[in-house]
Amino acid sequence: MVFYHKMGQLPKKRHTVFRSPNGSLYHEELIGNEGFSGISSLLYHISPPTIVRHAGLIEPHELRASSDPSIRHRHFRTSGLSTGGDPISGRKPLLYNEDVLLAHVRPTHTADYYYRNGQADELIYVAQGTGTLESVFGRISFRDGDYLIVPRSIVYRLLLDPGVEHRQFIVESRGVIRTPKRYRNKHGQHIEGSPIYDRDIRVPEQLETRDESGEFEVRVKQRGGLHRYVYANHPFDVVGWDGYYYPWAYSIHDFEPIVGRIHQPPPVHQVFEGDNFVVCNFCPRLYDFDENAIAVPYNHTNAQSDEVIFYASAEFMSRRGIEYGSITLHPDGIAHGPQPGAVEAGLGAKSTDELAVMVDTFRPLIVAEEAKGIEDEEYWKSWLT
C-alpha cells in the first residue's frame, strides 16, 4: 500500500544484530515486489523462515476454456455453483486472460493449511460473510462489502466465522493491484476530491507471534501448479515488521460516489487498477439532478475492453433478469446498454440502492469451462423486449 506501517518489536537499524531476550538472533526477512526496487517490508522471525520438511506438487492448476468460444453478451448465475470447500480449494475459475483470473467461491469452512499465491496479487471481494484475515503481518477482521487486498507471496489464511453464509468474488492479478494513480498525489496520499480516503484503509491491527515447531503446511500457487510445503516452524513467528508491503482492507461502503448534474461515465466509480484492467464499484448514491437528466447508462461499445459485473445485490438500474451473485460479461466491440424500458422507468428517480463490482479488462477474456454450466443462454436476447 502507499503508506508506511509497523508493528511489534524492531531493531533501531535494519540489517543489524537483533536478539531475543534469551540471546538468540531474530531472523530478518525482506518481502516485496520488483526485486529490490519495489515496495517492501522487513519481518523479524524467531526461527529461519526457510526450513522446509517436505515439498512437492499437489496438482497442476490448468485453466480450461469453455467449449463454446462464441462472442456474445453472457450472464452467469453463480447460485448454480456448488457450495463447499475452504476459501482456496472451493474457488471456481470463471473468466481469465493473460492479466487476470476471475473466480467465485462459497466456502463452508476454514482451511486447515496456510496459503501463498506466488504468481498474483489477490483482490477478494467479500459479498457475504464475516471473519478474519490472518497473515504473517497480523490480523484484519472482515465483513460484507469488504475488499481484501493480499499482495503476492504473503502467507495468509481466511478464518471464517461459523454459522453464517460466505460468498466471495476474487480477482487474481499478474500485476500490482493499487488505487488509481489519478486519486493520489506525487507522495502517494489520496487527494482531496478522491472517492477514497486514507483513513478508511484498514491495515493489520493485531500481531500474534506463534513460537511453535512441528509441521505447518503452506500451499503455494506458482507456475501453473499448486505446491505443498511443510515448514518446521510456524510461518507466523514474527515478532515485528515494518514497511509498505502488507495486506489491507477497504469497504465498498466507505467509497464516496461522485455524482453530477448529468450522468457521469463509469470511470468515476473506479476504486482499483491493475496492469491492463480496472475495478469499479457501484454503490448506493443520488442520481443526476438535472430535471432532464437520464440516470441510467447510455448505450456504449466497449472498444478494446471486456466488461464484467458481479452483482452484489439483486438491484441494478439498467439490468433486469439478474439476481444476487449474477455475473455478466459484455465483450469488446459489441454495443450494450439499458434494456428496453429502463430509460423511461428511471426518469424522475432520485437514487439507487445498487451494489456491484465491475472489472474492465483491456485484453479479451476467456470463458472457463466451469462457467458454462451456469450460463443463462438467453441473456443476449434480453434487449429484444
N, C-alpha and C positions, 0 to 999 in steps of 0.2 A: 504494500500500500504506500501511500505518498508521505506518511509521517513516521517519525522515529518513536519507538516504544521500547520499554524494557520491563523486566520482571525478575524477581528473585535476587540472588547474590551474584555480584560481578567483581572481577578484579579492577583495579584502577586503570590499567592499560591492557589492551588486547595483546595476545601472543606473549604473555608473561607468566611467570610462576603463580599458580593459584591453587592453594592447598585446602583440603577439608580439615575439620577440627582434629582428626586423628593423624594428620600429617601427610596423607596420600594426595597425589596430584589429581585435580579435576582434569577432564579431557575435553579440550576445545574442539568444536566442530563449526565450520563455515557452511551455510546453506544459502544458495542464491541462484539467480539466473544469469545467462550470458557470460558463463565462465566466471572470471574475477572482476568483470567490469559492470555488471548489472546490480540491481538492489540485492541486499543480502542481510543475514542475521548471523550472530555468533552465539552458539549454545555451549553450555558447560555441563558435561556429563560426569556422573560418579564413576562409571566404567566406560571403556572404549566402545563407541557405537559401531564397531567393525567386527565383533566376534560372532561368527555365524557357525551354528552347529550343523545345519543341513541347508541345502539349496537345490532347487530343481523346478522344472516346468510342470505346472498343474495342467494347463490346457492351452492350446492355441486360441487366440482371440480373433477369429476371422469374421469379417462382416460380409454378409451375403446379400446381394442385390435382389430385389423383387423380380419375379419372372415377367412382370408387366412393366416395361420401360416407357410406356406411352406418356406424353406430356399433356397434362390436364390439371385443372384445379382438383384438389383432393381434400377429403375430410376423413380423419381417423378418430374413432371412438375408443379412447383408452379404457373405458369401462369394460370393454371386451377382453382386456388383457388379464391374465391370471394374477391373483394376489398371492404373495408369499415370498419367502426368502428374506435375506437381510438387505440393507441398503446398497450393497455392492452386487451380490450374487443374483438379486432379483431384478436388476436393471434390464430393460428391453430396448435394444437399439432400434430406432425408427427411421431416422434420416441421417445422412452423413455425406461429407465430401473431404477434400484434402485438408481442410482447415478445422472442421468441427464434426462432432458426433452429438446428435440429439437423442436423448433416451428418456425413459419413463419408468418409474418403479412404484409399486405399492407394497412396501415391506411389512412384514408382520413381527419381526424380532431383530434384536441387536446381533451383529456378527460376533462370533467367538474368536475373531482374529483382528489384526490391525491391517490397514491398507495404505498403500502409497501408489499414486498414479505418477509414474516416472516419465510419461510422454505427453502429458497435457495438464494445463490448468483446468480446474473444475469450478463451474458455477452451478450450485444446487438451489433450485427454487423450491421452497417448502410450501406446497399448495395446501397441505393438510398435515397436522401433527405437531407434537412438541417433543423436546428432548434436549440433548447436549452434544455439541461437537467437542470431543476431547482430542487433543493433539499433543505433540511433543512441546508445543508452546503454551499449553494450558487449556482452559475450558471456555466455551461460549455457549450460552443457552440459546435455543431457537424455538420459534413458534410459527403459526400460519402466517404466510406472507413474507417470510424472511428469505433473502438471498444469502447463501453461504459461499464465500469465495475461498477456495483452497488452492494456493499455488502448487505447481508440480513438485513432486518428490517430498512433500511433507507427509509424515506418518500420522494418520488420524483414524478415528472411528466415530460413528454416529450412535450415541446411546438413545434409543427410542423409549419414550415414556410408554408404559403398558396401559392397556385399556382404552386407547384412542386409535382412530384410523390414521394411517400415514400415506401420503402421496407426494412424490417429488418429480419435478421436471429438471433434467440435467443437461447442461451444455459442457462438453469437453472440448477444450480449445488447444490447438497446436501452438498458438501464440499466447502472449500475456493478456489476461483479462484485466482491464482497468477502467476507470471512469473516463468519460470523453475529455479529450485534450482541451476543447473549447470552453469547458467548465472550469479549468484550472489556470492559475497564473504561472509565471515562469518559475516560481518556487514550489509549485505543486499544491498550493492551497486552493480550495474551491472558492471561486469569486462570488461577489455579490451578484444576485440575479440568477445564479445556478440553482436548479431544482434540487440539488444535493448539497447538504451542509455537513461539514466535517464532524460536528457534534453528534450526528445521527449514526456515524460509523462505529460499530461495536468491535472491539478488539478482545483478545483473550484476557480474562479477568482473574482467573484462579489457576495458579501453577501448583500441580500436585506431583511432588517428586517421589518416584517409585523406585526405591532401592531394593530391587529384587533380582535374584538369579534363578535360572531354570530354563524353560523352553518357551519362547514367545514368538508366535507366528505372525509374520508380516507378509501379506500378499502384494506383489509388485506388478503393476501393469506396465509393460515395456516391450517395444519392438514386436508387436503383433501377438503377444502371449501374456498369460497370467502366470507369474512365477511365485514359488513358495520359498520364503526364507525363514529359518528358525534361529532366532538370536539367543545368546546365552544370558543376556541381561535385558531387563525391561526397557523398551525404547523410550519411556517417559521418565528416565532417571536424571532429568535436567534440574540443576539447582538454580540456574539463572540464564537469561538470554537478553540480547538487545539487538536492535536493528530495524530494518524496514520490510523484512520478508516474513510474513506470518499469515495465518488465516484470519478472515474478518467477516463481519455480517452487516447487512443493511436491509431494512424493511421496506417493502413496496409501499407500506402505509406512511412512511416518512418522506416519500417523494412529493415534491411540491409542484403540481401540474402548472404548466404555462398556458394561459388562455388569452384570447384576444377578441376584438370586436367582430372579426370574421374568422372563418375556420383556419386553424393552424395546421401545418403539414406534420406528418408523423415524426420527423426528426426532433421536434420539441419534446417528445416523450422519451428520448433516448436516456438510458441510465448507465450502460456499459458499452465498451468497444473492445474488439479483439483484432487479430490480423485477418482481414477480409470478411469481417462480419460486425454487426452492431446488435445490441439488445435494447429494446424499448419496453416500457410498461405503460399500460392504460389503466388509469386509476379513477375513482370517483372524483368528479370535477364539475364545475359550472360549464354550461355550453356557451358558445359565442353569443354576444349580447346585442349585435346589430338587429334591428327589427326585421330585416330581410335576410339575415344570415341562415345558411343551410348548415345544420350542425353535423350531419353525417359526412363521412369522407366522400370526396369526388371520385369518379372513375379514374383509374390510373393503370398504366402499363409499366411493370417493373423491369425496365431495361437494365440488363446486367445485374439483376438481383432476384433471388428467390425469397419469398416472404412466408414465414412460418409463424402462426399464432397459437399459443397454448391458452385456452380459456379457463381461467381460474374462478369463473362464476358462470352461471347459465345466461347472463345478460350480456349482449353486445349490440351497440346501437345500429350497426348496419348489417348484421347477420341474423338469420333465423335457421332453425333446424340444428343448431349446435347445442351442446349440453356441457355441464361442468366436466372438465377434463378432456374436452374435444381438442384436437389439433388440426388446423387447416394448413395446406400448402398451396400457395399461389405462385406458380413458376415464372421465371424470366420470360418476358416478351408477350405474355397473354394478358389482355386487359381484364381487370376485375374492379369491383366497386360495390356500392349498395345494392342489395337485392330488391326486386320490384316492390314498390310501396314504402320502402324505408325512408326515402326522402320526404314524401308527404307526411308520413307518420311522425317524423321528427320535427316538423315545423312547429315552432312555439314551445318546444320542450326547453326546460330551464337547466337540467342537469342530467348526469348519467351516474349509475352506480356500478358500472362495469369494472372488472378486474381481469387483466390479461397480460401475458408476456409475449413479446414479438421478437423473433430472431430473423434479421435480414442478412443473407449471405451473398457475397459478391462472386461466388462461383456456384455452379449448379449443384443441387442436392440430389442424392440418390436415395430412392425409397428402399429401405431394408426389408428383407423377407418377412421379418416379424410384424411389420406394419400391414402387410397385405390382408391378413385375416380380419382386421378390424376396420377396413375401409368402408365408408359409405359410398357405394359405387355410383349413386345417383347425384352426388353433390354437384358435379359440374353442370347439371341441368337446372340447378336451383335459381338461375337467372331467367328461366323461361316464363315463369308465372309468379 
